[in-house]
Amino acid sequence: MNILIPCLLSLHYLLDVSFVKKLSDVYSYKKIMINSFMITFLLLIFLYPKEIIFKISFNYIYLILFSINLLFGLYIWYYAIKNKFNLGQLDGIAIAIYLPLLTIISSFVFKQKLKIINLIGIIILAIGAYLTLL
């Protein structure tokens, strides 16, 4: 994996937290979400008008669920920032929970075998994430 992608994702997280912190001092969660998604919607319509799905199928349900999941995740960050949670601890706990689960579930989904060294790595990862909380 190219190191640029994780670095860009880290930049995305930092900008997300910074912008939500600044905006939450001025606007409510609903105003932030409605306006930011409206701006995103207009930008995407302008940039990619041919990508709109007009023929709705069963898979469209996954797009709806994905959208709800985005709103849910953004609300969690907003709530944590507004209530002055330690974001490092919050993310550390999330990493300790979701990375091992994601690794194991994805091995089944993509039909990959987990070796002993992989399981040891998963355990070390969970312990390391937990130790960041101390």
Secondary structure, DSSP 8 states (H G I E B T S, - for coil): --THHHHHHHHHHHHHHHHHHHHHTTS-HHHHHHHHHHHHHHHHHHH-GGG---S--TTHHHHHHHHHHHHHHHHHHHHHHHTT--HHHHHHHHHHHHHHHHHHHHHHHTT----HHHHHHHHHHHHHHHHTT-
